[in-house]
């Protein structure tokens, strides 16, 4: 946030989700960095509350280096939000770099902030990325598509083990 607020003073960070025992440390860090007035900690949200927050966002940031496949990225993409995430795990499958969001190759806070700023300063590009994110997510991760892919996998396994 210090990097972002240095460039864009009207930015607000919403940290949404369960505590997982880290909230107090994150609140202290925000205070120490002098960004506490620009950070909101929501705690766990209901589905309705989550949708309200997503609708109000300009960009969705997924800063995890550990998640293998994040449903929150798919939810944000389905809500037409461009996504900024690290280029790790399953993120490259969910975020098309430069098209539906930005995948950050360098795993640093500064690189993450630069990607966020890039999206925030170009609202027309962000809107286009968000629409592409929605289209891509609804197409690739639709129930019909997933069922078809699983069916193909099952059929290939059945045919490969068939001893005819």
N, C-alpha and C positions, 0 to 999 in steps of 0.2 A: 504493500500500500504506500509506503513512503515514495517509492519510485513513481507510482501512478499519480499520487497527489501532487508531486512536484511538477507534473505536466498538465494534469486535469484536476482542478480544485473542487469540482462539483460531483465527484464520484463517491458512491457509497458501496461498501462491501457488506453483503448479507451472508453470514455464516449460518447455514441452516442444517439442522439434523440433530441427532442425539448427542449427548455430552461425551460419551466414551471416556470420561475421566480427563479430558484435555481442555475443557472450556476455561477453567480458572487460569491455567497457564497461558492460554491464548488471549484472555482478557488482560492479563498482566503484560504480555508482550505488546499488545495494541497500545496500552497506556505508556509503556516504556518507549515505544517508537513514536509516540505523539499522534497516533492515528485513531485513538479510541472514539473520537466524535464522528468518525466516518465509517465505523464498523458497528454492525448490529448482529447480535447473537440471538437467534430465534429459539434455539432448543428444538426438540422434536416437533414436527408439524403434522397435522392431519392432511389427508389427500387434498381436501378443499383449500386449506391454507397454502399448501405447497403450490397448487395451481395459481393462486393469487400472486404469490411471490414470483413464480416463473413468468407470468404475464407482464409483470412490472419490470422485468430485467431487460438489459440491452445485450448482455453476453453471459454465458454460463461458463464458469471456470471449474475445472476438475483437476486439482493440483496433486492428486495421489500418484505415487510411484509404485504402489503395491497392488492396486485393484487389477484383476485380470480382465474383468468384463463388467463395466459399470452401467447398471440400469439407469442411473441418474443422467448419464450422457444421452441415452436414448430418449428419456422423458423430456429433457431439455430440447433435444433436436426435434422431437415430435411437436413441440410448442413453438417451432420456428425460431429457435435461438442459435446463433453461432456459438460454437464451443471452442474453448481454449483448454488444451490438455497436454500433458507430457507425452512424447512419442514412446510409449511403453505399453506392455501388455496387449490387451485387445483394443486399445484406443485407435490404432491405425485402421482397424476394420470398421469402426463406428464414425470416425472423423476423417473426411477426405481433406488432406492438408491444402489450404488455400481455396477450397471450394465450399466446404460446409463448416469450416472453422480453421483453427491453426493448431498444428501439432508442434510442440516445442521440443527441439532436439537436445538442447543444453538443459540439464536438470538443475537450473539455478533460478532463484526468485527474480533476479533481474531479467532473465530471458522470458520468464513467464509474464512479468509486468510489461515488457516491451510488446509482447503479442497482444495482451489485453488493450494496451494503448492503441495499437495499430487498428484494432476493431472499433474501439470507441471513437476515434477521430474520423472515421469514415462511415457514417451511419447508412449511407446508401449501399455500400459494399456489405456492411453488416446485415442489412435487411435481405440482400440477395443471398448471402451465405445462409442466413436463417431459413429462407424459403427452400434452398437446395438441401439443407439439413433435414427439413421436414419431409420433402419428397423422397430423399434417399432412405431415410429411416423407415418411413411407412412402406416403401417398396421392398427394401431388403429384409426388414425384420417383421413383415406381416405374418400373421398366423398361417396363411396359405403358403407362402414361400418357405417358412420353416417346416411345415408338414411335408411339402414336396421334397425338400432336401433330406429330411429324415427318411422318407420313403426310399429315396435313391440310395442312401447309405445302407438301409436294411436289405434292399434288393441286391446290392453288390456283395454284401456279406453272405446272403443266402446263396447266390450264384457261385461264389468262390469256394464255399464249403460243400457244394453239391458234388457228389462222387458219381457222376453218370458215366 
